[in-house]
Amino acid sequence: MSRYPDDGGPRRWWAGPLDVEGLALGAVSTAAAALNLYAGSPGRFTTTSQLTAAAFDSSGLLRIAGRKLQGFAPLSGFRRTQDGWIRLHANYPHHEKRLMQALGATAAAEVDAALLEMTSLEAEAEIQGAGGIAAAVRTRSGWLATGMGQAAGSGPWISVTFPDGQHAGLGLSKPGNGLELTGLDIPPAPAPHHATDPAQPLAGVRVLDLTRVIAGPVATRLLGALGAEVLRIDPPAMPELPDQFVDTCFGKRSAEAELGTPENQRRLHQLLTGADVVVSGYRGGALDRFGLHAGALLASRPDLVVVTLDSWGGTGPWSACRGFDSIVQAASGIAHLYGKEDDGGWRPGALPVQALDHATGYGAAAAAVALLAVRRQTGLGGAARLSLARTAEELFSLPENLEEAAELPVPEYRTMPSSFGELRYVRPPLLIDGHPLDYRNPPPPYGSSGLAWA
């Protein structure tokens, strides 16, 4: 299919060896299909090439008081090793510290020197073992030969477990189609009684947002734009990067809390009692000590909707490891596939946008909405799981797109005042009855809310 039915727009605009456009359109279309099911109104929610392309580059297009967002930190990126390349991630200060400690370095030049004395796999193991974040740049075949590469490709894109132990799956949807369901049948139902505004179908839904970085916050940002009350909680000891927070926190409330204290445990329990959806975006097992494992949550609240996303998935040797979009690209073969020659020889490359993050985020939003539709039918919720590594496998599974790349129009920018200054931003990638969805409120001041529903 060269063109999608929603807008007749181009099907290829970023170009490159993988069908990143197909992944992006498919992920947003999955969210649209879930919303159409939940709203009981087929065709109400759609997307377009232009909206999807802009939304997947939301951080690149955002301006905060006229300035661009800060990019990768100096130590983040590709580095040469004794036998090839490795990708480092040091945007967060605590990750930079662990990286430097792992390599016995006190300056960037020492990092480079240390890496040149190690193979890519040796450096990867050393850095990961110290709690830092790195991945050797592997070929596609090299990744698939590893236990983690094999585990990443197992199961559906979105795996779903219900309180009774039954399993189902969600796959990428084609624009204009319904949900790609396996092991699950959700009959259409009338819209919920509280959804008096078609543009706010999730009005009255409470979402506890325990996510960071991009993928999870993108999911909850969309849920907030659709009317849900979203409360995001961050740990005081590891604050979110300021620019990243602004990009992904439109329409939310923000709290800071150390969840391990007795008082905050009590407040967390109260939040969970009143929540409809919990979205968790930390590395595997990181929040279990707070009683936030999906199984434990469903055992105490079978009507709860729980969505968990992380870098590497629930199985495999890296299931408890930290990771980011760029790190998954390096490990899975994407960076090698996008590599090219320059004046200094061959160098790894990257996708044109952080598509694994964004696609996983819209998939997580779709899972939450689909499970809310199930709950309206059965009274029971469920748990959905996604990972950046599984999304990478979804991208590799798409057929090659040979259509000539087209240039999209300049995005339609919006402006909004905020405590951070005037924001120039792009809207969410959905149309409602042909009209663009927009964010209801700007990002709030960081940590400005208490641990309570409004």
C-alpha positions in Angstrom: 0.0 0.0 0.0 1.6 3.2 -1.1 -0.8 5.6 0.6 -2.9 5.5 3.7 -6.6 6.2 3.5 -6.8 8.8 6.3 -5.3 11.7 4.4 -3.9 10.5 1.1 -0.6 11.8 2.4 2.8 10.3 1.6 3.8 6.9 2.9 7.5 7.7 3.0 9.3 10.8 4.1 12.3 10.0 6.3 13.7 7.4 3.8 16.3 4.9 5.0 16.6 1.1 4.9 13.8 0.4 7.4 10.1 1.4 7.2 10.2 3.8 10.1 7.1 5.6 8.7 5.2 2.3 8.7 6.1 1.7 12.4 5.1 5.3 13.3 1.8 5.2 11.4 1.0 1.7 12.7 1.6 2.7 16.3 -0.6 5.8 16.2 -3.2 3.9 14.2 -3.3 1.3 17.0 -4.0 4.0 19.5 -6.7 5.4 17.2 -8.3 1.9 16.8 -8.4 1.4 20.5 -10.0 4.8 21.0 -12.6 4.0 18.4 -13.4 0.8 20.2 -13.6 2.5 23.5 -15.7 5.4 22.3 -18.1 3.0 20.4 -17.7 5.1 17.3 -15.7 3.5 14.4 -13.7 6.0 12.4 -14.0 8.9 14.9 -10.2 8.9 15.7 -7.8 8.9 12.7 -4.3 10.1 12.0 -2.3 11.6 9.1 1.2 11.4 7.8 1.9 15.0 8.7 0.6 14.7 12.3 2.4 11.4 12.9 5.8 12.7 11.5 5.6 15.8 13.6 4.6 14.0 16.8 7.5 11.5 16.5 9.8 14.5 16.4 8.0 16.5 19.2 11.2 17.2 21.1 13.1 18.4 18.0 10.3 20.7 17.1 9.5 22.1 20.5 10.8 25.5 21.5 10.9 26.7 25.1 10.9 30.5 25.3 12.4 30.5 21.8 15.2 28.0 22.3 15.8 24.5 21.1 15.9 21.6 23.6 19.3 20.3 24.8 20.4 17.2 22.9 22.5 14.3 23.9 25.1 14.9 26.6 28.8 15.0 25.5 29.6 11.5 26.7 26.5 10.0 25.0 26.9 8.6 21.5 29.1 6.3 19.5 32.7 5.6 20.6 35.4 3.4 19.0 36.6 0.3 20.8 39.5 -2.1 20.2 37.4 -4.1 17.7 34.5 -1.8 16.6 32.0 0.5 18.1 29.9 1.0 21.3 27.0 3.3 22.1 27.0 5.1 25.4 24.2 6.9 27.2 25.2 9.5 29.9 22.4 12.1 29.7 21.5 11.6 33.3 24.2 12.6 35.9 23.9 9.3 37.8 24.4 7.3 34.6 27.4 9.4 33.6 29.0 8.8 37.1 28.6 5.1 36.8 30.0 5.1 33.3 33.1 7.0 34.4 33.6 4.7 37.4 33.3 1.6 35.3 36.1 2.8 33.0 38.2 4.3 35.7 37.9 7.7 33.9 37.7 11.3 35.2 37.4 13.0 31.8 36.0 12.3 28.4 39.4 11.8 26.9 40.1 9.1 29.4 36.8 7.4 28.4 37.9 7.2 24.8 41.3 5.9 25.8 39.9 3.2 28.0 37.4 2.0 25.4 40.2 1.7 22.8 41.9 -0.9 25.1 38.7 -3.0 25.3 36.6 -4.9 22.9 33.0 -3.7 22.4 31.6 -6.7 24.3 34.1 -6.3 27.1 33.2 -2.6 27.5 29.5 -3.3 27.3 29.8 -5.9 30.1 32.0 -3.6 32.3 29.7 -0.6 32.0 26.5 -2.6 32.4 27.9 -4.3 35.4 28.5 -1.0 37.1 25.0 0.2 36.5 25.9 2.3 33.5 24.3 2.2 30.1 26.0 1.0 27.0 25.6 -1.5 24.1 28.0 -2.8 21.6 27.1 -2.0 18.0 26.1 -5.4 16.7 25.1 -6.6 13.3 21.6 -7.8 12.9 22.8 -11.4 12.7 25.0 -10.9 15.7 22.0 -9.7 17.8 19.8 -12.5 16.7 22.5 -15.0 17.8 22.3 -13.8 21.4 19.9 -15.0 24.0 18.6 -11.4 24.5 18.1 -11.0 20.7 16.1 -14.2 20.6 14.0 -13.3 23.6 13.3 -9.8 22.3 11.5 -11.2 19.2 9.2 -13.6 21.2 5.5 -13.0 21.7 3.2 -10.3 20.3 4.2 -6.6 20.1 1.9 -6.0 23.1 1.4 -8.9 25.4 -1.7 -8.9 27.6 -2.5 -10.9 30.8 -5.9 -10.9 32.5 -6.6 -11.5 36.2 -7.8 -15.1 35.4 -4.5 -15.9 33.8 -5.6 -15.8 30.2 -3.3 -14.2 27.6 -3.8 -12.1 24.5 -1.8 -9.9 22.2 -2.1 -6.7 20.2 -0.2 -6.0 17.0 0.4 -2.9 14.8 -2.8 -1.7 13.2 -3.2 -0.4 9.7 -4.7 3.1 9.5 -8.5 2.9 9.2 -8.6 -0.7 10.5 -9.6 -2.1 13.8 -7.3 -3.5 16.5 -5.0 -6.4 15.6 -6.1 -8.8 18.4 -5.1 -12.3 19.1 -6.7 -14.4 21.8 -9.2 -11.6 22.6 -12.6 -10.4 21.4 -13.8 -7.0 22.5 -17.3 -6.3 21.2 -18.1 -2.6 20.6 -20.0 -0.9 23.5 -21.7 2.4 24.0 -19.5 5.2 25.0 -19.0 5.6 28.8 -21.6 7.8 30.4 -19.1 10.3 31.6 -17.7 11.0 28.1 -20.0 13.9 27.2 -17.2 15.6 25.1 -16.2 13.5 22.1 -12.8 15.0 22.2 -12.3 13.9 25.9 -13.3 10.2 25.9 -11.2 9.5 28.9 -12.7 12.2 31.1 -13.1 10.7 34.6 -10.2 8.2 34.1 -7.4 8.5 36.6 -3.9 7.5 35.4 -1.0 7.1 37.8 2.1 7.9 35.7 5.3 6.1 37.0 7.3 6.7 33.8 10.4 8.6 32.8 12.4 9.6 29.7 10.2 9.4 26.5 8.2 6.2 25.8 6.1 6.1 28.9 5.6 9.8 29.2 4.5 9.9 25.5 1.8 7.3 26.4 0.5 9.2 29.4 0.7 12.6 27.6 -1.7 11.2 25.0 -4.0 9.9 27.7 -4.0 13.3 29.3 -4.9 15.0 26.0 -7.9 12.7 25.8 -9.3 13.8 29.1 -7.7 11.6 31.7 -6.4 12.9 35.0 -2.7 12.1 34.9 -0.5 12.3 38.0 3.2 11.7 37.3 5.5 10.9 40.2 9.3 11.2 40.0 12.0 10.3 42.6 13.6 13.4 44.2 17.1 11.8 44.1 16.9 11.3 40.3 15.0 14.2 38.8 13.9 14.2 35.2 15.9 16.2 32.6 14.1 19.6 32.5 13.6 19.8 28.7 12.4 16.2 28.5 9.9 16.9 31.2 8.5 19.9 29.3 8.2 18.0 26.1 6.3 15.1 27.6 4.2 16.5 30.4 1.6 18.6 28.7 -1.8 18.1 30.4 -0.4 16.3 33.5 0.2 17.0 37.2 3.6 16.4 38.6 4.7 15.2 42.0 8.1 14.3 43.6 8.2 11.6 46.2 10.4 9.0 47.7 8.0 6.1 47.6 9.8 4.0 50.3 8.9 6.2 53.3 5.9 4.9 55.4 3.9 8.1 54.8 4.4 8.0 51.1 3.6 4.3 51.0 0.3 5.2 52.7 -0.4 7.9 50.1 0.6 5.6 47.3 -1.9 3.1 48.5 -4.6 5.7 48.5 -3.6 6.7 44.9 -3.8 3.1 43.8 -7.2 2.7 45.4 -8.6 5.5 43.3 -6.6 4.8 40.1 -8.1 3.4 36.9 -4.7 2.9 35.1 -1.1 2.5 36.3 1.6 3.0 33.7 5.1 2.0 34.8 8.2 2.7 32.7 11.2 1.8 34.8 13.6 -1.1 34.2 12.3 -4.5 35.0 11.8 -5.1 38.7 12.8 -1.6 39.8 9.5 -0.7 41.4 8.6 -4.2 42.7 9.7 -3.3 46.3 7.0 -0.7 46.4 4.3 -3.2 45.6 4.0 -2.0 42.0 4.6 -5.3 40.2 1.8 -5.8 37.7 0.8 -9.2 39.2 0.6 -7.8 42.7 -1.5 -4.8 41.5 -4.0 -7.0 39.7 -4.2 -9.4 42.7 -5.3 -6.5 44.9 -7.3 -4.7 42.3 -8.6 -7.1 39.5 -10.4 -4.1 37.9 -7.2 -2.2 37.5 -5.5 -1.5 34.1 -1.7 -1.9 34.4 0.7 -1.1 31.5 4.4 -1.8 31.9 7.1 -0.8 29.4 10.8 -1.1 29.6 13.8 -1.4 27.3 14.4 -5.1 27.0 11.2 -7.0 27.9 10.3 -9.4 30.6 12.5 -12.3 29.6 16.1 -12.8 28.5 19.5 -12.0 30.1 19.0 -8.2 30.0 15.4 -8.1 31.3 16.5 -6.2 34.4 19.0 -4.0 32.6 18.7 -0.3 32.0 18.4 1.0 28.4 17.3 3.7 26.1 16.1 3.9 22.5 19.6 4.7 21.2 21.0 1.8 23.1 18.4 -0.7 21.7 19.2 0.6 18.2 22.9 -0.2 18.8 22.3 -3.6 20.2 19.6 -4.8 17.8 21.4 -4.1 14.5 19.7 -0.8 13.6 22.8 1.4 14.2 24.9 -1.0 12.0 22.3 -1.0 9.2 22.2 2.8 9.2 25.9 3.2 9.3 27.8 4.9 6.5 31.2 6.0 5.3 32.5 9.5 6.2 35.9 11.2 6.1 37.0 9.1 9.1 35.8 5.8 7.6 32.7 3.8 8.5 30.6 5.0 11.4 27.3 3.7 12.9 24.1 5.6 12.3 20.7 6.0 13.9 17.0 6.3 13.0 15.8 9.8 11.9 13.8 10.1 15.1 13.6 8.1 18.4 11.0 6.0 16.8 11.3 3.0 19.2 10.4 5.3 22.1 7.5 7.0 20.4 6.0 3.9 18.8 6.2 2.0 22.2 4.6 5.0 23.8 1.6 5.1 21.5 1.4 1.3 21.8 1.2 1.7 25.6 -1.6 4.2 25.3 -3.4 1.9 22.9 -3.1 -1.0 25.4 -4.4 1.1 28.3 -7.5 2.2 26.3 -8.2 -1.3 24.9 -8.1 -2.7 28.5 -10.4 0.1 29.7 -12.8 -1.1 26.9 -12.4 -4.7 28.2 -13.1 -3.5 31.7 -16.3 -1.8 30.7 -17.5 -5.2 29.2 -16.3 -7.6 31.9 -15.6 -5.5 35.0 -12.1 -6.7 35.1 -8.9 -5.0 34.0 -5.6 -6.6 32.9 -1.9 -6.1 32.4 -0.1 -5.2 29.2 3.6 -5.3 28.6 5.8 -3.6 25.9 9.5 -3.1 25.4 11.7 -1.0 23.1 13.5 -4.2 22.0 10.2 -5.8 21.0 9.3 -2.7 19.1 12.6 -2.9 17.2 11.7 -6.4 16.2 8.3 -5.0 14.9 10.2 -2.5 12.8 12.5 -5.1 11.3 9.5 -7.3 10.5 7.9 -4.6 8.2 8.4 -5.0 4.5 10.8 -2.7 2.7 9.2 0.5 1.6 10.4 1.3 -1.9 8.2 4.4 -2.5 10.1 7.5 -3.3 10.5 9.8 -0.3 8.3 12.9 -0.3 8.7 16.1 1.6 6.0 16.9 4.2 4.7 20.4 4.7 6.0 22.4 7.6 4.3 21.2 10.8 1.4 23.3 12.1 2.8 24.8 15.2 0.8 25.9 18.3 1.9 28.2 21.1 1.0 28.0 24.8 2.1 30.1 27.8 3.7 28.1 30.6 5.8 28.6 33.7 8.8 27.6 31.5 8.1 30.5 29.1 6.1 30.4 25.8 6.0 27.0 24.3 6.0 26.4 20.5 4.9 22.8 20.1 3.1 20.3 17.8 -0.2 18.7 18.6 -0.8 15.0 19.3 -1.0 12.8 16.2 -4.8 12.3 16.2 -7.9 13.8 14.5 -11.3 13.5 16.2 -14.1 13.6 13.6 -11.5 15.3 11.3 -10.5 18.0 13.8 -7.0 18.0 15.4 -6.7 17.0 19.1 -4.7 19.4 21.3 -3.3 19.4 24.8 -5.5 20.9 27.4 -2.8 22.5 29.6 0.9 23.2 29.5 3.4 21.2 31.5 3.1 22.1 35.2 6.0 23.3 37.3 8.1 20.2 38.2 7.0 18.6 41.5 4.2 21.1 42.0 1.5 18.6 43.1 0.9 16.5 46.2 0.4 12.8 46.2 -3.4 12.9 45.8 -5.9 13.0 43.1 -7.4 16.4 42.2 
